[in-house]
Structure formats: structure tokens, C-alpha cells
Amino acid sequence: PLGISYYIFKIISYEVDVYTGKIKPEKNFLTFAVYVLFFPQLIVGPIVKYREMADQLHDGQNRCTLAKAQQGAELFVFGLAKKVILADSIGALWTDIIGAGGVGLANVSTPLAWLGIIAYSLQLYFDFAGYSEMSNGLAALLGFECPANFNLPYISGSITEFWRRWHITLSGWFRDYIYIPLGGSRVSRPKWVRNIFIVWGLTGFWHGAAWNFLLWGLYYGVLLVVEKFWLGKVLDKLPSLLRWLYTFFVVNLGWVFFHLSDPAFLSYALRVMFRWQATDWPRVLTANSDILLGILWFPLAFLFSFPVWKKLPRPKGWKGALAADLGYGILLMLCIMYILSSSYNPFIYFRF
């Protein structure tokens, strides 16, 4: 059923926390039902634990404020823009290059293959991070503060850092309810390696009962073990740019395993990516001018993948507030225009 992996994980976290004495059992069934069926988080993340919402569920009188509602509305619009403007626009490049079901791979060159997978990486990020912000925005409109699910993961300098920034609530769930009960890192080295592979095998399986998701999870398990015992020390000595290039490269390679479930398509895609095939750009752009349009979205997508936009100057005072409100209003209208002019593009993580 749609969203089962999210609300089941919420219920498991509640039961385990009650069992271990971290929280007291909820006596009011309606309050418990609000937690489990909280509609912004019902079919996709973030995965919020009961102990993170318990006080807010019982303090309805002081929960809702005008400031929180404004913050929620702004967060919702910002997340919506990430989805319908950035994710859908740059994701079209991946679709144009690879074709439906991977059939377009036969005509893809090495540069186009890498452009396509980077486009998919950015689409996946803006799609899921956008919904997470929309979800937290809706929660804030209802008076609830929920943890952030993403923290600019594409600025990471290692895979360890990446998973502290990507799908934070899922990583936290596996840490609290699988990794730590198995002994975490306070065990012998062989058992720690075992714990890592159990957690990442389950993380892959959580995304879907298919071999490529399991392979994707174990791929990260291997990377984390290698970073722990050797590569991490090397990365610490490298310039930040090289650390970023390494992380961005292996993350993008991981999304190939994540997306392509057909072994033949996966094998061919990897050969194209690592066995140079030149691009006849005039022929490619003549045959499909939408590819050029997709490439033009890259600068804006990278701008919002990094904290650069947060450093832009912002006007203060009532003029600043008025300008911000006007900006969000225009952004909302742009989102509505994009929605009305495009075909149906559901959130990618609805399928997980």
C-alpha cells in the first residue's frame, strides 16, 4: 500500500521507544492516530518519531502561532518550487537522454550519459527535498515543528558526511533501531562490518524488493567500510575540492545502480560511462533541442544545491518583509503556471 514504509516505521519507533522506556505509552487513541496518520508525512518522509512530536501533540493551545504559519507557508512554496520548477525541468534531460525504460541507451555517448545521470541526481534531490520541505511547511501551518530531512547533501566531502545530510530521518531511524541495538561501533571490527552491511542491506531493501536496490545499499556499505578503515584518512588530507569531486562522483555512480533495474541496461550504461564514446553535438542537438534546454538548467540547479543562495543579500525591515512576501507570491504563481502547463509528474519517492 502507498506509504506503508513510512507509517510502519513510525509505529515501530513508537513501540520500541515505549518498550525501552524512552517514552510513556500514549493513553489517548485519537492523539496516537494523529501521529500515525499525520497527512503531510503519511506517504513520504520525513520519518518523525513519536518522541519528537509528543509534546506538540499535547500542547495544542500554544502550538499554533502566526509566525510559525508564515514560516510554514514560505517553506511550502519553496519546496513546491524545487519540485515543479527545478526537479521536473532538469529531470526532463535524463528522460530525453536515456529514454523510457532505458531504451535510449543504445544511442548515448559518454558525455551524454554523465550529463543524464547528474541530471537524475539533481532531479531526485530536488524532488524529495522539495516534498520534505512541503511536508514540514504543512506541518508548521498546523503548528508542528518537524526535523529537516535534507541539509545540502551535494556539498559533502565524504560518503559518511553525505548520509548525514541525505534523508536524515531515515538514516536516524536505522541508526536508532537497527545499528545501535546490534552494538553500533562499540563492538569488534568484524561485528562492526557486519552491522554496517546489515543496515545498508536493509536500507536498500527498504526502497524496494528488487536486486538493484539491494546492490545500491551494499555499494554504500562497502564505501563506508573503506572510508572508515583507509580512505577517510586520505580524504582528510586532500583539498576540499578533491573531496567534493570524489563524493559527487561515487554518489552519481550509485544512482545508476539505484535507477536501472534491468541488468542488461545497467551493464551497458556502465560501459558507456567508462568507455569513451564521443558526442556528435550538432546531430544530437538538432535531433532533440530539449537536451540543450535541460543543460541550461544546470547552473540554477547547482546554485540551489549549494549554500551560495543563502549568502545573497536580503533587505531588512518592513521593506524586506514586503519584498519577501512579493517574491514568494510570484514564486507560487510560477509554480502554478508550471503545473498547469506540464503533464502529470508525481513525486519520485511516492514509489518507495
N, C-alpha and C positions, 0 to 999 in steps of 0.2 A: 504493500500500500504506500501511496505517496507520503514521503516524510517519515517513514517508520524508523529510520536510523537515528533521527533527531529526537523524537519524543520518547522512544525506548531508552536512549542513552540518558535522557533527563530523569526518567523513572528509576533506572539503575543507580544513578548517582544519588538520588534521594534514599533509596533502600539501603545502599551501602553506608551512607553517612548516618542514617538512623541506627543501623546495626553496630557501627563502630563508635557510636556515642558522640559524633561530631555535631549533630543537631537533634532536637527533640521531635518526636512524631507530630505531624500536623493533625489536630483534632477536628478541624472544620473541613469537610469534604469539598465544599464549594471553593474554599481557598486553595486546596490542593489541585482541584480541577483547573482553576485559573492558571496555576503554574504550568501544568502539563499541556493545556490547550491554549496557551497564550499565543494568539493568532500570528503576530509578527514572526515568531520563531517556530511555528508549527511544522513547516515543510522544508525549512532550510535554516542554517545557523544564524547567529551564534548559539552554541550549546551552553545554556546558562544553568548552573547548578542551583538547587533549591536554597542552599545557604547564602547565595548571592542575591536572592530575591525575597527571602523570608521576612526581613524587617519591613521592606517596602510593601509587601502583601498585607501586613497587619497595621500599617500606618497610612491609611487612606486619607486621613484628614490633612496631613502635612505633606502629602506626596506630590500633589499637582500644584505647579506654580506657573505663572505667566512666562517667566524667564526660561523655565525648562521646556515649556511648549514651543517657544520661539526657537530654542536650540534644536528641538526635535524636528520642527518644520524645515529649518535650514539643512539639517543633516539628511533628511529625507530627500529634499530637492537635489542636494549634492550627490547623493548616492544614485538617484534616478538618472542624473546626467552622466554619471560614469557608465551606467548600463546602456542607455539608449543612444547616447552620442558617441562615447569612446569605444565601449566593448563591441557594439553592433557594427560600427563603421570600420574599425580595424580588423574585426573578425571576418569581414567580407573578403579581405585579402587572402586569408587562409583558405576559405571556401573556393575562391577563384583559382588558387594555385593547385590545391590538392584535388578538387572535385568531390562530388558526393561519394562517400564510402571509400575514398582513396583512389578511385579510378583515374584521376588526373595525374597520378604519379608517373605514368609512362612517359609523359612529355615534360617533366620537371627537370630543370638544371640544378646544379649545386647552389648557386646564389639564390635562386627562387625557392629552393627547399628550405634554406635557412631563413629567408625572409618570411616564408609561410609559418614556420614553427615559432619564430619570435612573435609574429602577429597572433598566433593562437595563445602563446603565453600571456601576452598583454590582454587579449580578449578574456581569457579565463580569470585573470586577476581583476580587471575592472568589472566583469560580470558578477563575480562572487563578492568582491569587496563592496561593490555598489549595492548589492542586495543587503549585505550585512549592515551597511550604513542606513539603508532604508528601514530595515528592521529595527535598529536602535533608535532611529528617528521616530518611528511609530510608537515605540515603547516610551520614549520621552514625552510624546504628546499625551500618553496615558499616565504619565507621572513616574515612570520606571527608568532607572539608570542601569544599563546593561554593559558588560565589558566589551571593549573593541575586539574585533575578530582579525583585523589586519593592522600591521604597523610598517608600511612601506617595505615589503619583503624584498623588492628588487634592488635595494641598496645594500644588501647583505654581503659580507666578505667571507662567509663560510657557509656550509650546509647547516651546521649547528645553529648559526645565527638565523639562517633563512627560516628554519622551523620554529624559531622563537617569534617570528614575525608573520608567518603564513598560517591561516586557520588556527589562530591562537587557542581558541576554546576547545577544538578537537585535540590538539597536542596536549593541552592541560588535562583533558579527560583521560586520555590514555596514560599520561604520567601518574595521575592520582589513583586510577582504578585498575591499571594493569602493571605498569612499570614498577611503582613503589611497592605494591603488595608482593611482587616477585623478588624484591630485595633491592631494586634500583641499582645504584652504583656501589652500594656497601656490601658487595659480595666479591668472590674471587673473579679473576679476569675471565675464565671460561663461562662462568654463570652470567657475568655482565653481558658478554657477547650473546649468550642465549637469550637474555632478556630483551636486548635490542632487536634481535631477529623475530622474536615473538611479537613484540609491539608493532614492528613495521610490517610484518606479515599480516597482522590483524588490521593495521591501518589501510593497507592495500585492499584487503578483503572487504573492509567497511564501504569502500567506494563502489564495489560491485563484485558479484560472484563470477569473475572472468579471470583467465590466466594473466592477461596483460596488467590488471590492477595488482595482482599478487607480485608479478615481476617488478612493477613500479615501486611497490613498498619495499621489497627486498633490495632493490637498487639503492634506495636511500639508507637501508640498514647497513649495507656494505660501505657506503660513503661515510656514514657516521663513525663506524668502527675504524676505518682507515684514518679519518681525521683525528680520532681520539688517540691512536697509538703512534701515528707518524706525521701525517700531513698537517695536522693542526700546528705543530711546532714550526714547520716550514712556512706556513701561511703567516704566522705571527711576525716573521722576519721580512716578508715581502711588502712592497708599497701597496697602498690601499687600492690603486687602480688594478694591479695584477690580481689581488684577492677578489675584487669585484668581477673581473673578467672570468676567472676560474669558476666562481659561483654561478654567474649568469649562464655560462656555457653548460655546466652539468645540469642545471635546473631545466634549461631548454631541451637538452637531450632527454631528460626524464619525462617531459611532456610528450615526447614521441611515443615512449612506452605506454604512457597513460592513455593516449587517444587512439592509437592504432591497434585494434584487437585482432585483426587478421594477420597471422604470422607471415604470409607472403608479402603483404603490403608493408609490414614493419621491416622485414629484411631488405626489401627494395629501397625503402625510404632511407635506411641507414647507409646502404651502398651509395645512394645518390649524394647524401650529405658528406660522406668522407672519401668519395672517389670523384675527383673533379670532372664536372661536365659544364662547359661554358654556356653562357646565355646569349642567345641572339635577341638582344633587347629590342631592336626595331620591329622584328617579327612578332615578338611577344606582346609589345605594347600596341601594335596595330591590330593583332587578333583580339586583344582584350584590354581596352583602355582603362577599365575599372581597377586593374592592378596598379597603375600609376596613381590613381586616386587613393587607393589603400596605403601606398607608400607615403603619400603626403600627410597621412595621419600620424606617422611615427613620431615626429618632433613633439606634437601635443601630448601623445600618449606617454612618451618618456618624461616630459615635463611633470605630469601628474603622477608618475611612478617614483619621483624623487622629491625631496623636501624643498626644491627650488621655489615652487609656487608659494610655499608658506612664508618665504622671506620677502615677498613682494610688499611694497609699502601700502599701508591701509589708512585711509582717512579716519580721524577720530572725532568725537563729539557727535552732535545731532546730525551734522552733515555726513559724517561717516556712517552713522546708522541708517540715514535715508538712502545713501548710495548703496549700502549693503542690501537693504530691502529691495531697492530697484533692481540691483544685479540678480538677486535670487528670483525676482518676478520674471525678468527677461529669460533667465535660465530655465525656469519652469515652462514658459511659453515655447522655448526652443525644443524642450523635451516633448511637449505635446505635439508640436509640428513633426518631429521625427517619428513619433509613434503613429500618427495619422498617415504619414507618407510612406511608411515601411510595412513590410509583411510581418507576420507573427514571429517574434523571436523570443521564445521563453528563456528563463534563466537556465544557464548550463547546469548548475548544481541541483536543479529540480530532479535530474535523472539519477543522482547519487543519494 
